[in-house]
Amino acid sequence: MGSSGTSQSSASSGLAGAASSASDAASSVRDGVAQAPDRIEQGTRGNPLAAGAVAFGLGVLVGSLAPATKEEAELADQALEPLQAEAKAIGQQVAESAKDDAQQAVEATKAAATEAAGQVADEAQDGAQRVGDHAQQARDEIGSGPS
């Protein structure tokens, strides 16, 4: 019977220890939650951007926990349609602008290529004329050589 009393005493002290640990953990969580505002205030003191970021983060967290209502979903759908239409219109404007810019670049390239081709043709003609002149001069010199 002594062993039964020891077991009960051991079990009781184990339960008491577990209850004490649970109570300590709950107290620690409670203290942490209670101190959170003070810690946030200390961390953001003198830094309004950090305070705004913390507030935004908390708002996002709280907002994400709540399910969207039917009205919110409808409002989101209504807001989405005009935004999609505006984005499409902006995309078309950008595409048209890019097309215009590309067309202007093509025209400028054509003009530059035409001008360069004209210059090459002129230089080739001048070169051919010089070669012909040199050839004629050489013939004349050979024809009028020592007789």
C-alpha positions in Angstrom: 0.0 0.0 0.0 2.9 2.3 0.5 3.6 2.1 -3.2 0.0 3.2 -4.0 0.4 6.3 -1.7 3.7 7.2 -3.4 2.1 6.9 -6.8 -0.7 9.1 -5.8 1.7 11.6 -4.4 3.8 11.5 -7.5 0.8 11.9 -9.8 -0.5 14.8 -7.6 2.9 16.6 -7.8 3.1 16.0 -11.5 -0.4 17.4 -12.0 0.5 20.4 -9.8 3.7 20.9 -11.8 1.8 20.8 -15.1 -0.8 23.2 -13.8 1.9 25.5 -12.6 3.6 25.4 -16.0 0.4 26.1 -17.8 -0.4 28.9 -15.5 3.1 30.4 -16.0 2.8 30.1 -19.8 -0.7 31.8 -19.7 0.7 34.5 -17.5 3.7 35.0 -19.8 1.3 35.3 -22.9 -0.9 37.7 -20.9 2.1 39.8 -20.0 3.4 39.8 -23.5 0.0 40.9 -24.9 -0.3 43.6 -22.2 3.2 44.9 -23.0 2.8 44.8 -26.8 1.3 48.4 -27.1 4.2 49.8 -24.9 6.8 47.9 -27.0 5.2 49.1 -30.3 5.1 52.7 -28.9 8.8 52.5 -27.9 9.8 51.0 -31.2 8.0 53.6 -33.2 8.7 56.7 -31.1 10.2 59.4 -33.2 9.5 57.4 -36.4 6.1 58.1 -37.8 6.7 55.9 -40.9 7.3 52.9 -38.6 4.2 53.7 -36.7 2.2 53.9 -39.9 3.6 50.7 -41.2 2.7 48.9 -37.9 -0.8 50.4 -38.0 -1.2 49.3 -41.7 0.1 45.8 -40.9 -2.3 45.4 -38.0 -5.2 46.7 -40.2 -4.3 44.2 -42.9 -4.1 41.4 -40.3 -7.5 42.3 -38.8 -9.0 42.8 -42.3 -7.7 39.4 -43.6 -9.2 37.6 -40.6 -12.7 38.8 -41.4 -14.5 37.1 -44.3 -15.6 39.3 -47.2 -19.3 40.1 -47.1 -21.5 39.8 -50.2 -21.7 43.6 -50.4 -17.9 43.9 -50.3 -17.6 41.3 -53.1 -20.2 43.2 -55.2 -18.4 46.5 -54.6 -15.1 45.0 -55.5 -16.5 43.6 -58.7 -18.1 47.0 -59.5 -14.8 48.8 -58.8 -12.8 46.2 -60.8 -14.7 46.7 -64.1 -13.9 50.4 -64.5 -10.3 49.8 -63.4 -9.9 47.0 -66.0 -11.4 49.3 -68.7 -9.0 52.1 -67.8 -6.0 49.8 -67.7 -7.0 48.5 -71.2 -7.4 52.1 -72.5 -4.0 53.0 -71.1 -2.5 49.9 -72.6 -3.9 50.8 -76.0 -2.6 54.3 -75.7 0.9 53.0 -74.9 0.7 50.6 -77.8 -0.3 53.3 -80.2 2.4 55.6 -78.9 5.0 52.8 -79.3 3.7 52.1 -82.8 4.0 55.8 -83.7 7.5 56.0 -82.3 8.5 52.8 -84.2 7.0 54.2 -87.4 9.0 57.4 -87.0 12.1 55.4 -86.3 11.5 53.4 -89.5 11.0 56.6 -91.5 14.2 58.1 -90.1 16.1 55.0 -90.8 14.8 54.9 -94.4 15.8 58.5 -94.9 19.3 58.0 -93.5 19.7 54.8 -95.6 18.6 56.6 -98.8 20.9 59.5 -98.1 23.8 57.2 -97.4 23.1 55.2 -100.5 23.1 58.4 -102.5 26.4 59.4 -101.0 27.9 56.0 -101.8 26.7 56.2 -105.4 28.1 59.8 -105.8 31.5 58.7 -104.4 31.5 55.6 -106.6 30.8 57.7 -109.7 33.5 60.2 -108.7 35.9 57.3 -108.2 35.0 55.8 -111.5 35.5 59.2 -113.2 39.0 59.6 -111.5 40.0 56.1 -112.6 38.8 56.9 -116.2 40.8 60.1 -116.1 43.9 58.3 -114.9 43.5 55.7 -117.6 43.2 58.3 -120.3 46.2 60.1 -119.0 48.2 56.9 -118.9 47.2 56.2 -122.6 48.1 59.7 -123.6 51.5 59.3 -122.0 52.1 56.0 -123.6 51.0 57.3 -127.0 53.2 60.3 -126.8 56.2 58.4 -125.6 59.7 58.5 -127.2 59.3 58.2 -130.9 
